[in-house]
């Protein structure tokens, strides 16, 4: 049964680094990686990331892409 990992791009802790060798970063866990942080966390601990926090965009209504 495959595990569903959170999408790091949608997390408020995710950021793009300036390091070409490690382009993905997680501010909550304090690391940079070549792979998405959720994959690194799962590979190291066997657990789904517990610090994922959905990114809230300004002007978002919370009703989906179209706003309605």
Predicted model as a PDB file, atoms N, CA, C, CB and O in Angstrom, pLDDT in the B-factor column:
MODEL        1                                                                  
ATOM      1  N   UNK A   1       0.853  -1.179   0.000  1.00 72.00           N  
ATOM      2  CA  UNK A   1       0.000   0.000   0.000  1.00 72.00           C  
ATOM      3  C   UNK A   1       0.902   1.245   0.000  1.00 72.00           C  
ATOM      4  CB  UNK A   1      -0.972  -0.004   1.239  1.00 72.00           C  
ATOM      5  O   UNK A   1       1.654   1.455   0.952  1.00 72.00           O  
ATOM      6  N   UNK A   2       0.837   2.059  -1.038  1.00 82.00           N  
ATOM      7  CA  UNK A   2       1.700   3.242  -1.121  1.00 82.00           C  
ATOM      8  C   UNK A   2       1.303   4.317  -0.106  1.00 82.00           C  
ATOM      9  CB  UNK A   2       1.653   3.825  -2.531  1.00 82.00           C  
ATOM     10  O   UNK A   2       0.126   4.512   0.197  1.00 82.00           O  
ATOM     11  N   UNK A   3       2.308   4.994   0.398  1.00 86.00           N  
ATOM     12  CA  UNK A   3       2.098   6.059   1.371  1.00 86.00           C  
ATOM     13  C   UNK A   3       1.928   7.375   0.626  1.00 86.00           C  
ATOM     14  CB  UNK A   3       3.280   6.140   2.380  1.00 86.00           C  
ATOM     15  O   UNK A   3       2.677   7.661  -0.307  1.00 86.00           O  
ATOM     16  N   UNK A   4       0.949   8.175   1.030  1.00 92.00           N  
ATOM     17  CA  UNK A   4       0.720   9.480   0.407  1.00 92.00           C  
ATOM     18  C   UNK A   4       1.479  10.544   1.196  1.00 92.00           C  
ATOM     19  CB  UNK A   4      -0.806   9.817   0.346  1.00 92.00           C  
ATOM     20  O   UNK A   4       1.158  10.833   2.349  1.00 92.00           O  
ATOM     21  N   UNK A   5       2.492  11.119   0.550  1.00 93.00           N  
ATOM     22  CA  UNK A   5       3.311  12.140   1.186  1.00 93.00           C  
ATOM     23  C   UNK A   5       2.757  13.523   0.864  1.00 93.00           C  
ATOM     24  CB  UNK A   5       4.778  12.025   0.731  1.00 93.00           C  
ATOM     25  O   UNK A   5       2.172  13.722  -0.200  1.00 93.00           O  
ATOM     26  N   UNK A   6       2.936  14.480   1.776  1.00 94.00           N  
ATOM     27  CA  UNK A   6       2.469  15.842   1.497  1.00 94.00           C  
ATOM     28  C   UNK A   6       3.283  16.467   0.365  1.00 94.00           C  
ATOM     29  CB  UNK A   6       2.562  16.718   2.765  1.00 94.00           C  
ATOM     30  O   UNK A   6       4.440  16.107   0.150  1.00 94.00           O  
ATOM     31  N   UNK A   7       2.674  17.395  -0.348  1.00 95.00           N  
ATOM     32  CA  UNK A   7       3.359  18.104  -1.424  1.00 95.00           C  
ATOM     33  C   UNK A   7       4.104  19.285  -0.823  1.00 95.00           C  
ATOM     34  CB  UNK A   7       2.357  18.575  -2.523  1.00 95.00           C  
ATOM     35  O   UNK A   7       3.490  20.259  -0.386  1.00 95.00           O  
ATOM     36  N   UNK A   8       5.418  19.197  -0.804  1.00 96.00           N  
ATOM     37  CA  UNK A   8       6.247  20.228  -0.171  1.00 96.00           C  
ATOM     38  C   UNK A   8       5.998  21.611  -0.765  1.00 96.00           C  
ATOM     39  CB  UNK A   8       7.719  19.872  -0.307  1.00 96.00           C  
ATOM     40  O   UNK A   8       6.059  22.612  -0.050  1.00 96.00           O  
ATOM     41  N   UNK A   9       5.723  21.674  -2.045  1.00 95.00           N  
ATOM     42  CA  UNK A   9       5.515  22.971  -2.694  1.00 95.00           C  
ATOM     43  C   UNK A   9       4.328  23.709  -2.078  1.00 95.00           C  
ATOM     44  CB  UNK A   9       5.294  22.786  -4.202  1.00 95.00           C  
ATOM     45  O   UNK A   9       4.274  24.937  -2.133  1.00 95.00           O  
ATOM     46  N   UNK A  10       3.394  22.993  -1.504  1.00 95.00           N  
ATOM     47  CA  UNK A  10       2.218  23.604  -0.892  1.00 95.00           C  
ATOM     48  C   UNK A  10       2.416  23.900   0.597  1.00 95.00           C  
ATOM     49  CB  UNK A  10       1.019  22.699  -1.074  1.00 95.00           C  
ATOM     50  O   UNK A  10       1.487  24.348   1.269  1.00 95.00           O  
ATOM     51  N   UNK A  11       3.622  23.653   1.111  1.00 96.00           N  
ATOM     52  CA  UNK A  11       3.909  23.858   2.530  1.00 96.00           C  
ATOM     53  C   UNK A  11       4.564  25.212   2.768  1.00 96.00           C  
ATOM     54  CB  UNK A  11       4.808  22.741   3.060  1.00 96.00           C  
ATOM     55  O   UNK A  11       5.390  25.654   1.970  1.00 96.00           O  
ATOM     56  N   UNK A  12       4.199  25.866   3.858  1.00 96.00           N  
ATOM     57  CA  UNK A  12       4.764  27.183   4.157  1.00 96.00           C  
ATOM     58  C   UNK A  12       6.242  27.113   4.557  1.00 96.00           C  
ATOM     59  CB  UNK A  12       3.966  27.843   5.268  1.00 96.00           C  
ATOM     60  O   UNK A  12       6.916  28.143   4.550  1.00 96.00           O  
ATOM     61  N   UNK A  13       6.761  25.945   4.899  1.00 96.00           N  
ATOM     62  CA  UNK A  13       8.156  25.799   5.310  1.00 96.00           C  
ATOM     63  C   UNK A  13       9.092  25.505   4.139  1.00 96.00           C  
ATOM     64  CB  UNK A  13       8.273  24.698   6.337  1.00 96.00           C  
ATOM     65  O   UNK A  13      10.311  25.592   4.286  1.00 96.00           O  
ATOM     66  N   UNK A  14       8.540  25.161   2.991  1.00 97.00           N  
ATOM     67  CA  UNK A  14       9.347  24.812   1.824  1.00 97.00           C  
ATOM     68  C   UNK A  14       9.903  26.067   1.162  1.00 97.00           C  
ATOM     69  CB  UNK A  14       8.517  24.003   0.815  1.00 97.00           C  
ATOM     70  O   UNK A  14       9.229  27.095   1.090  1.00 97.00           O  
ATOM     71  N   UNK A  15      11.143  25.971   0.681  1.00 96.00           N  
ATOM     72  CA  UNK A  15      11.725  27.071  -0.086  1.00 96.00           C  
ATOM     73  C   UNK A  15      12.713  26.534  -1.111  1.00 96.00           C  
ATOM     74  CB  UNK A  15      12.419  28.080   0.847  1.00 96.00           C  
ATOM     75  O   UNK A  15      13.234  25.427  -0.977  1.00 96.00           O  
ATOM     76  N   UNK A  16      12.959  27.337  -2.134  1.00 96.00           N  
ATOM     77  CA  UNK A  16      13.933  27.006  -3.174  1.00 96.00           C  
ATOM     78  C   UNK A  16      15.253  27.657  -2.758  1.00 96.00           C  
ATOM     79  CB  UNK A  16      13.459  27.503  -4.615  1.00 96.00           C  
ATOM     80  O   UNK A  16      15.289  28.846  -2.443  1.00 96.00           O  
ATOM     81  N   UNK A  17      16.323  26.886  -2.758  1.00 96.00           N  
ATOM     82  CA  UNK A  17      17.620  27.404  -2.342  1.00 96.00           C  
ATOM     83  C   UNK A  17      18.387  27.929  -3.553  1.00 96.00           C  
ATOM     84  CB  UNK A  17      18.435  26.314  -1.616  1.00 96.00           C  
ATOM     85  O   UNK A  17      17.970  27.740  -4.695  1.00 96.00           O  
ATOM     86  N   UNK A  18      19.501  28.582  -3.290  1.00 95.00           N  
ATOM     87  CA  UNK A  18      20.395  29.044  -4.352  1.00 95.00           C  
ATOM     88  C   UNK A  18      21.503  28.039  -4.620  1.00 95.00           C  
ATOM     89  CB  UNK A  18      20.998  30.397  -3.988  1.00 95.00           C  
ATOM     90  O   UNK A  18      22.373  28.281  -5.456  1.00 95.00           O  
ATOM     91  N   UNK A  19      21.478  26.924  -3.922  1.00 95.00           N  
ATOM     92  CA  UNK A  19      22.491  25.881  -4.073  1.00 95.00           C  
ATOM     93  C   UNK A  19      22.068  24.932  -5.197  1.00 95.00           C  
ATOM     94  CB  UNK A  19      22.695  25.101  -2.733  1.00 95.00           C  
ATOM     95  O   UNK A  19      21.079  24.214  -5.047  1.00 95.00           O  
ATOM     96  N   UNK A  20      22.805  24.913  -6.332  1.00 95.00           N  
ATOM     97  CA  UNK A  20      22.403  24.051  -7.446  1.00 95.00           C  
ATOM     98  C   UNK A  20      22.410  22.557  -7.103  1.00 95.00           C  
ATOM     99  CB  UNK A  20      23.314  24.294  -8.619  1.00 95.00           C  
ATOM    100  O   UNK A  20      21.666  21.783  -7.706  1.00 95.00           O  
ATOM    101  N   UNK A  21      23.232  22.153  -6.153  1.00 96.00           N  
ATOM    102  CA  UNK A  21      23.293  20.748  -5.762  1.00 96.00           C  
ATOM    103  C   UNK A  21      22.193  20.338  -4.803  1.00 96.00           C  
ATOM    104  CB  UNK A  21      24.613  20.457  -5.145  1.00 96.00           C  
ATOM    105  O   UNK A  21      21.864  19.157  -4.692  1.00 96.00           O  
ATOM    106  N   UNK A  22      21.626  21.314  -4.110  1.00 96.00           N  
ATOM    107  CA  UNK A  22      20.562  21.061  -3.132  1.00 96.00           C  
ATOM    108  C   UNK A  22      19.490  22.132  -3.289  1.00 96.00           C  
ATOM    109  CB  UNK A  22      21.124  21.047  -1.668  1.00 96.00           C  
ATOM    110  O   UNK A  22      19.435  23.075  -2.499  1.00 96.00           O  
ATOM    111  N   UNK A  23      18.641  21.994  -4.297  1.00 97.00           N  
ATOM    112  CA  UNK A  23      17.684  23.060  -4.612  1.00 97.00           C  
ATOM    113  C   UNK A  23      16.439  23.137  -3.726  1.00 97.00           C  
ATOM    114  CB  UNK A  23      17.249  22.901  -6.002  1.00 97.00           C  
ATOM    115  O   UNK A  23      15.713  24.130  -3.780  1.00 97.00           O  
ATOM    116  N   UNK A  24      16.178  22.117  -2.917  1.00 97.00           N  
ATOM    117  CA  UNK A  24      14.965  22.091  -2.089  1.00 97.00           C  
ATOM    118  C   UNK A  24      15.324  22.251  -0.620  1.00 97.00           C  
ATOM    119  CB  UNK A  24      14.181  20.779  -2.306  1.00 97.00           C  
ATOM    120  O   UNK A  24      16.253  21.606  -0.134  1.00 97.00           O  
ATOM    121  N   UNK A  25      14.593  23.107   0.092  1.00 97.00           N  
ATOM    122  CA  UNK A  25      14.875  23.319   1.507  1.00 97.00           C  
ATOM    123  C   UNK A  25      13.624  23.274   2.354  1.00 97.00           C  
ATOM    124  CB  UNK A  25      15.569  24.635   1.707  1.00 97.00           C  
ATOM    125  O   UNK A  25      12.515  23.516   1.877  1.00 97.00           O  
ATOM    126  N   UNK A  26      13.830  22.950   3.646  1.00 97.00           N  
ATOM    127  CA  UNK A  26      12.748  22.949   4.616  1.00 97.00           C  
ATOM    128  C   UNK A  26      13.180  23.809   5.796  1.00 97.00           C  
ATOM    129  CB  UNK A  26      12.386  21.497   5.070  1.00 97.00           C  
ATOM    130  O   UNK A  26      14.122  23.460   6.509  1.00 97.00           O  
ATOM    131  N   UNK A  27      12.499  24.924   6.004  1.00 96.00           N  
ATOM    132  CA  UNK A  27      12.834  25.821   7.120  1.00 96.00           C  
ATOM    133  C   UNK A  27      12.468  25.193   8.465  1.00 96.00           C  
ATOM    134  CB  UNK A  27      12.110  27.172   6.957  1.00 96.00           C  
ATOM    135  O   UNK A  27      13.164  25.418   9.455  1.00 96.00           O  
ATOM    136  N   UNK A  28      11.410  24.424   8.518  1.00 95.00           N  
ATOM    137  CA  UNK A  28      10.968  23.823   9.779  1.00 95.00           C  
ATOM    138  C   UNK A  28      11.986  22.812  10.303  1.00 95.00           C  
ATOM    139  CB  UNK A  28       9.607  23.144   9.595  1.00 95.00           C  
ATOM    140  O   UNK A  28      12.220  22.732  11.509  1.00 95.00           O  
ATOM    141  N   UNK A  29      12.584  22.049   9.407  1.00 94.00           N  
ATOM    142  CA  UNK A  29      13.548  21.032   9.833  1.00 94.00           C  
ATOM    143  C   UNK A  29      14.988  21.483   9.664  1.00 94.00           C  
ATOM    144  CB  UNK A  29      13.329  19.758   9.058  1.00 94.00           C  
ATOM    145  O   UNK A  29      15.910  20.839  10.165  1.00 94.00           O  
ATOM    146  N   UNK A  30      15.181  22.594   8.955  1.00 95.00           N  
ATOM    147  CA  UNK A  30      16.503  23.168   8.846  1.00 95.00           C  
ATOM    148  C   UNK A  30      17.480  22.421   7.965  1.00 95.00           C  
ATOM    149  CB  UNK A  30      17.067  23.281  10.162  1.00 95.00           C  
ATOM    150  O   UNK A  30      18.651  22.283   8.319  1.00 95.00           O  
ATOM    151  N   UNK A  31      17.015  21.929   6.806  1.00 95.00           N  
ATOM    152  CA  UNK A  31      17.951  21.281   5.898  1.00 95.00           C  
ATOM    153  C   UNK A  31      17.638  21.588   4.453  1.00 95.00           C  
ATOM    154  CB  UNK A  31      17.942  19.792   6.115  1.00 95.00           C  
ATOM    155  O   UNK A  31      16.536  22.020   4.113  1.00 95.00           O  
ATOM    156  N   UNK A  32      18.642  21.355   3.596  1.00 96.00           N  
ATOM    157  CA  UNK A  32      18.519  21.466   2.142  1.00 96.00           C  
ATOM    158  C   UNK A  32      18.810  20.090   1.562  1.00 96.00           C  
ATOM    159  CB  UNK A  32      19.495  22.560   1.551  1.00 96.00           C  
ATOM    160  O   UNK A  32      19.554  19.308   2.154  1.00 96.00           O  
ATOM    161  N   UNK A  33      18.223  19.791   0.404  1.00 96.00           N  
ATOM    162  CA  UNK A  33      18.382  18.470  -0.173  1.00 96.00           C  
ATOM    163  C   UNK A  33      18.247  18.499  -1.692  1.00 96.00           C  
ATOM    164  CB  UNK A  33      17.366  17.518   0.421  1.00 96.00           C  
ATOM    165  O   UNK A  33      17.712  19.448  -2.267  1.00 96.00           O  
ATOM    166  N   UNK A  34      18.729  17.470  -2.311  1.00 97.00           N  
ATOM    167  CA  UNK A  34      18.553  17.295  -3.745  1.00 97.00           C  
ATOM    168  C   UNK A  34      17.122  16.832  -4.044  1.00 97.00           C  
ATOM    169  CB  UNK A  34      19.582  16.281  -4.298  1.00 97.00           C  
ATOM    170  O   UNK A  34      16.569  17.140  -5.100  1.00 97.00           O  
ATOM    171  N   UNK A  35      16.534  16.090  -3.103  1.00 96.00           N  
ATOM    172  CA  UNK A  35      15.164  15.594  -3.259  1.00 96.00           C  
ATOM    173  C   UNK A  35      14.204  16.439  -2.430  1.00 96.00           C  
ATOM    174  CB  UNK A  35      15.067  14.107  -2.845  1.00 96.00           C  
ATOM    175  O   UNK A  35      14.630  17.215  -1.576  1.00 96.00           O  
ATOM    176  N   UNK A  36      12.916  16.285  -2.684  1.00 96.00           N  
ATOM    177  CA  UNK A  36      11.904  16.997  -1.914  1.00 96.00           C  
ATOM    178  C   UNK A  36      12.022  16.607  -0.440  1.00 96.00           C  
ATOM    179  CB  UNK A  36      10.479  16.690  -2.454  1.00 96.00           C  
ATOM    180  O   UNK A  36      12.222  15.433  -0.128  1.00 96.00           O  
ATOM    181  N   UNK A  37      11.901  17.572   0.462  1.00 96.00           N  
ATOM    182  CA  UNK A  37      12.058  17.293   1.891  1.00 96.00           C  
ATOM    183  C   UNK A  37      11.149  16.182   2.425  1.00 96.00           C  
ATOM    184  CB  UNK A  37      11.801  18.540   2.662  1.00 96.00           C  
ATOM    185  O   UNK A  37      11.584  15.405   3.275  1.00 96.00           O  
ATOM    186  N   UNK A  38       9.924  16.086   1.964  1.00 96.00           N  
ATOM    187  CA  UNK A  38       9.019  15.034   2.448  1.00 96.00           C  
ATOM    188  C   UNK A  38       9.568  13.645   2.130  1.00 96.00           C  
ATOM    189  CB  UNK A  38       7.621  15.201   1.827  1.00 96.00           C  
ATOM    190  O   UNK A  38       9.392  12.713   2.915  1.00 96.00           O  
ATOM    191  N   UNK A  39      10.231  13.504   0.981  1.00 95.00           N  
ATOM    192  CA  UNK A  39      10.833  12.222   0.614  1.00 95.00           C  
ATOM    193  C   UNK A  39      12.021  11.901   1.523  1.00 95.00           C  
ATOM    194  CB  UNK A  39      11.281  12.239  -0.859  1.00 95.00           C  
ATOM    195  O   UNK A  39      12.204  10.754   1.929  1.00 95.00           O  
ATOM    196  N   UNK A  40      12.817  12.907   1.835  1.00 96.00           N  
ATOM    197  CA  UNK A  40      13.972  12.717   2.708  1.00 96.00           C  
ATOM    198  C   UNK A  40      13.513  12.307   4.102  1.00 96.00           C  
ATOM    199  CB  UNK A  40      14.822  14.003   2.776  1.00 96.00           C  
ATOM    200  O   UNK A  40      14.077  11.390   4.698  1.00 96.00           O  
ATOM    201  N   UNK A  41      12.504  12.975   4.618  1.00 95.00           N  
ATOM    202  CA  UNK A  41      11.975  12.669   5.950  1.00 95.00           C  
ATOM    203  C   UNK A  41      11.439  11.251   5.988  1.00 95.00           C  
ATOM    204  CB  UNK A  41      10.872  13.666   6.346  1.00 95.00           C  
ATOM    205  O   UNK A  41      11.716  10.510   6.931  1.00 95.00           O  
ATOM    206  N   UNK A  42      10.680  10.866   4.983  1.00 95.00           N  
ATOM    207  CA  UNK A  42      10.104   9.520   4.944  1.00 95.00           C  
ATOM    208  C   UNK A  42      11.194   8.449   4.835  1.00 95.00           C  
ATOM    209  CB  UNK A  42       9.127   9.396   3.769  1.00 95.00           C  
ATOM    210  O   UNK A  42      11.118   7.414   5.497  1.00 95.00           O  
ATOM    211  N   UNK A  43      12.200   8.698   4.004  1.00 95.00           N  
ATOM    212  CA  UNK A  43      13.290   7.728   3.836  1.00 95.00           C  
ATOM    213  C   UNK A  43      14.091   7.567   5.130  1.00 95.00           C  
ATOM    214  CB  UNK A  43      14.224   8.164   2.692  1.00 95.00           C  
ATOM    215  O   UNK A  43      14.530   6.463   5.452  1.00 95.00           O  
ATOM    216  N   UNK A  44      14.281   8.654   5.866  1.00 95.00           N  
ATOM    217  CA  UNK A  44      15.096   8.608   7.081  1.00 95.00           C  
ATOM    218  C   UNK A  44      14.341   8.048   8.284  1.00 95.00           C  
ATOM    219  CB  UNK A  44      15.602   9.989   7.406  1.00 95.00           C  
ATOM    220  O   UNK A  44      14.923   7.342   9.108  1.00 95.00           O  
ATOM    221  N   UNK A  45      13.047   8.360   8.389  1.00 94.00           N  
ATOM    222  CA  UNK A  45      12.319   7.986   9.606  1.00 94.00           C  
ATOM    223  C   UNK A  45      11.215   6.956   9.392  1.00 94.00           C  
ATOM    224  CB  UNK A  45      11.725   9.203  10.216  1.00 94.00           C  
ATOM    225  O   UNK A  45      10.793   6.287  10.335  1.00 94.00           O  
ATOM    226  N   UNK A  46      10.748   6.831   8.150  1.00 94.00           N  
ATOM    227  CA  UNK A  46       9.616   5.942   7.897  1.00 94.00           C  
ATOM    228  C   UNK A  46       8.286   6.583   8.241  1.00 94.00           C  
ATOM    229  CB  UNK A  46       9.775   4.667   8.680  1.00 94.00           C  
ATOM    230  O   UNK A  46       7.243   5.931   8.193  1.00 94.00           O  
ATOM    231  N   UNK A  47       8.324   7.874   8.591  1.00 94.00           N  
ATOM    232  CA  UNK A  47       7.117   8.605   8.958  1.00 94.00           C  
ATOM    233  C   UNK A  47       6.819   9.699   7.937  1.00 94.00           C  
ATOM    234  CB  UNK A  47       7.261   9.211  10.363  1.00 94.00           C  
ATOM    235  O   UNK A  47       7.728  10.252   7.318  1.00 94.00           O  
ATOM    236  N   UNK A  48       5.546  10.000   7.771  1.00 95.00           N  
ATOM    237  CA  UNK A  48       5.131  11.116   6.932  1.00 95.00           C  
ATOM    238  C   UNK A  48       5.468  12.396   7.691  1.00 95.00           C  
ATOM    239  CB  UNK A  48       3.594  11.039   6.575  1.00 95.00           C  
ATOM    240  O   UNK A  48       5.346  12.437   8.915  1.00 95.00           O  
ATOM    241  N   UNK A  49       5.885  13.428   6.991  1.00 95.00           N  
ATOM    242  CA  UNK A  49       6.275  14.697   7.607  1.00 95.00           C  
ATOM    243  C   UNK A  49       5.182  15.198   8.553  1.00 95.00           C  
ATOM    244  CB  UNK A  49       6.567  15.754   6.525  1.00 95.00           C  
ATOM    245  O   UNK A  49       4.020  15.322   8.167  1.00 95.00           O  
ATOM    246  N   UNK A  50       5.570  15.479   9.779  1.00 94.00           N  
ATOM    247  CA  UNK A  50       4.629  15.936  10.804  1.00 94.00           C  
ATOM    248  C   UNK A  50       4.557  17.454  10.889  1.00 94.00           C  
ATOM    249  CB  UNK A  50       5.016  15.371  12.154  1.00 94.00           C  
ATOM    250  O   UNK A  50       3.728  17.991  11.623  1.00 94.00           O  
ATOM    251  N   UNK A  51       5.423  18.162  10.142  1.00 95.00           N  
ATOM    252  CA  UNK A  51       5.475  19.619  10.220  1.00 95.00           C  
ATOM    253  C   UNK A  51       4.852  20.310   9.015  1.00 95.00           C  
ATOM    254  CB  UNK A  51       6.896  20.065  10.365  1.00 95.00           C  
ATOM    255  O   UNK A  51       4.939  21.531   8.890  1.00 95.00           O  
ATOM    256  N   UNK A  52       4.226  19.546   8.129  1.00 95.00           N  
ATOM    257  CA  UNK A  52       3.577  20.136   6.956  1.00 95.00           C  
ATOM    258  C   UNK A  52       2.484  21.102   7.396  1.00 95.00           C  
ATOM    259  CB  UNK A  52       2.989  19.036   6.040  1.00 95.00           C  
ATOM    260  O   UNK A  52       1.608  20.750   8.187  1.00 95.00           O  
ATOM    261  N   UNK A  53       2.549  22.319   6.875  1.00 94.00           N  
ATOM    262  CA  UNK A  53       1.535  23.338   7.147  1.00 94.00           C  
ATOM    263  C   UNK A  53       1.137  23.959   5.818  1.00 94.00           C  
ATOM    264  CB  UNK A  53       2.062  24.429   8.151  1.00 94.00           C  
ATOM    265  O   UNK A  53       1.976  24.533   5.122  1.00 94.00           O  
ATOM    266  N   UNK A  54      -0.115  23.850   5.469  1.00 95.00           N  
ATOM    267  CA  UNK A  54      -0.588  24.350   4.187  1.00 95.00           C  
ATOM    268  C   UNK A  54      -0.329  25.841   4.046  1.00 95.00           C  
ATOM    269  CB  UNK A  54      -2.070  24.060   4.022  1.00 95.00           C  
ATOM    270  O   UNK A  54      -0.629  26.626   4.945  1.00 95.00           O  
ATOM    271  N   UNK A  55       0.232  26.215   2.909  1.00 92.00           N  
ATOM    272  CA  UNK A  55       0.547  27.606   2.621  1.00 92.00           C  
ATOM    273  C   UNK A  55      -0.736  28.355   2.294  1.00 92.00           C  
ATOM    274  CB  UNK A  55       1.559  27.716   1.457  1.00 92.00           C  
ATOM    275  O   UNK A  55      -1.504  27.927   1.433  1.00 92.00           O  
ATOM    276  N   UNK A  56      -0.971  29.468   2.975  1.00 88.00           N  
ATOM    277  CA  UNK A  56      -2.137  30.308   2.706  1.00 88.00           C  
ATOM    278  C   UNK A  56      -1.676  31.455   1.822  1.00 88.00           C  
ATOM    279  CB  UNK A  56      -2.795  30.837   4.034  1.00 88.00           C  
ATOM    280  O   UNK A  56      -0.780  32.213   2.194  1.00 88.00           O  
ATOM    281  N   UNK A  57      -2.279  31.578   0.671  1.00 81.00           N  
ATOM    282  CA  UNK A  57      -1.915  32.656  -0.246  1.00 81.00           C  
ATOM    283  C   UNK A  57      -2.791  33.874   0.003  1.00 81.00           C  
ATOM    284  CB  UNK A  57      -2.042  32.195  -1.710  1.00 81.00           C  
ATOM    285  O   UNK A  57      -3.976  33.735   0.309  1.00 81.00           O  
ATOM    286  N   UNK A  58      -2.219  35.068  -0.124  1.00 82.00           N  
ATOM    287  CA  UNK A  58      -3.037  36.289   0.035  1.00 82.00           C  
ATOM    288  C   UNK A  58      -4.177  36.314  -0.974  1.00 82.00           C  
ATOM    289  CB  UNK A  58      -2.165  37.556  -0.130  1.00 82.00           C  
ATOM    290  O   UNK A  58      -3.979  35.997  -2.147  1.00 82.00           O  
ATOM    291  N   UNK A  59      -5.341  36.679  -0.531  1.00 76.00           N  
ATOM    292  CA  UNK A  59      -6.501  36.760  -1.414  1.00 76.00           C  
ATOM    293  C   UNK A  59      -7.194  35.438  -1.623  1.00 76.00           C  
ATOM    294  CB  UNK A  59      -6.093  37.306  -2.729  1.00 76.00           C  
ATOM    295  O   UNK A  59      -8.175  35.373  -2.365  1.00 76.00           O  
ATOM    296  N   UNK A  60      -6.715  34.371  -0.988  1.00 68.00           N  
ATOM    297  CA  UNK A  60      -7.324  33.063  -1.138  1.00 68.00           C  
ATOM    298  C   UNK A  60      -8.649  33.005  -0.381  1.00 68.00           C  
ATOM    299  CB  UNK A  60      -6.372  31.966  -0.643  1.00 68.00           C  
ATOM    300  O   UNK A  60      -8.735  33.444   0.765  1.00 68.00           O  
ATOM    301  N   UNK A  61      -9.665  32.467  -1.019  1.00 65.00           N  
ATOM    302  CA  UNK A  61     -10.968  32.341  -0.371  1.00 65.00           C  
ATOM    303  C   UNK A  61     -11.135  30.986   0.303  1.00 65.00           C  
ATOM    304  CB  UNK A  61     -12.081  32.553  -1.384  1.00 65.00           C  
ATOM    305  O   UNK A  61     -12.054  30.783   1.096  1.00 65.00           O  
ATOM    306  N   UNK A  62     -10.227  30.054  -0.026  1.00 60.00           N  
ATOM    307  CA  UNK A  62     -10.341  28.710   0.529  1.00 60.00           C  
ATOM    308  C   UNK A  62     -11.385  27.874  -0.181  1.00 60.00           C  
ATOM    309  CB  UNK A  62     -10.668  28.785   1.989  1.00 60.00           C  
ATOM    310  O   UNK A  62     -11.753  26.804   0.302  1.00 60.00           O  
ATOM    311  N   UNK A  63     -11.874  28.352  -1.338  1.00 64.00           N  
ATOM    312  CA  UNK A  63     -12.933  27.649  -2.063  1.00 64.00           C  
ATOM    313  C   UNK A  63     -12.407  26.978  -3.333  1.00 64.00           C  
ATOM    314  CB  UNK A  63     -14.054  28.618  -2.418  1.00 64.00           C  
ATOM    315  O   UNK A  63     -13.199  26.584  -4.189  1.00 64.00           O  
ATOM    316  N   UNK A  64     -11.097  26.842  -3.468  1.00 59.00           N  
ATOM    317  CA  UNK A  64     -10.557  26.196  -4.654  1.00 59.00           C  
ATOM    318  C   UNK A  64      -9.944  27.186  -5.613  1.00 59.00           C  
ATOM    319  CB  UNK A  64     -11.626  25.417  -5.351  1.00 59.00           C  
ATOM    320  O   UNK A  64      -9.852  28.380  -5.329  1.00 59.00           O  
ATOM    321  N   UNK A  65      -9.526  26.671  -6.757  1.00 58.00           N  
ATOM    322  CA  UNK A  65      -8.820  27.465  -7.755  1.00 58.00           C  
ATOM    323  C   UNK A  65      -9.650  28.632  -8.300  1.00 58.00           C  
ATOM    324  CB  UNK A  65      -8.396  26.577  -8.891  1.00 58.00           C  
ATOM    325  O   UNK A  65      -9.138  29.741  -8.451  1.00 58.00           O  
ATOM    326  N   UNK A  66     -10.911  28.386  -8.591  1.00 56.00           N  
ATOM    327  CA  UNK A  66     -11.751  29.390  -9.241  1.00 56.00           C  
ATOM    328  C   UNK A  66     -12.446  30.331  -8.259  1.00 56.00           C  
ATOM    329  CB  UNK A  66     -12.783  28.708 -10.088  1.00 56.00           C  
ATOM    330  O   UNK A  66     -13.020  31.343  -8.660  1.00 56.00           O  
ATOM    331  N   UNK A  67     -12.392  29.990  -6.972  1.00 50.00           N  
ATOM    332  CA  UNK A  67     -13.023  30.848  -5.977  1.00 50.00           C  
ATOM    333  C   UNK A  67     -14.515  30.647  -5.828  1.00 50.00           C  
ATOM    334  CB  UNK A  67     -12.765  32.254  -6.311  1.00 50.00           C  
ATOM    335  O   UNK A  67     -15.200  31.510  -5.278  1.00 50.00           O  
ATOM    336  N   UNK A  68     -15.030  29.539  -6.302  1.00 44.00           N  
ATOM    337  CA  UNK A  68     -16.458  29.391  -6.162  1.00 44.00           C  
ATOM    338  C   UNK A  68     -16.871  28.014  -6.391  1.00 44.00           C  
ATOM    339  CB  UNK A  68     -17.177  30.277  -7.070  1.00 44.00           C  
ATOM    340  O   UNK A  68     -18.060  27.705  -6.313  1.00 44.00           O  
TER     341      UNK A  68                                                      
ENDMDL                                                                          
END                                                                             
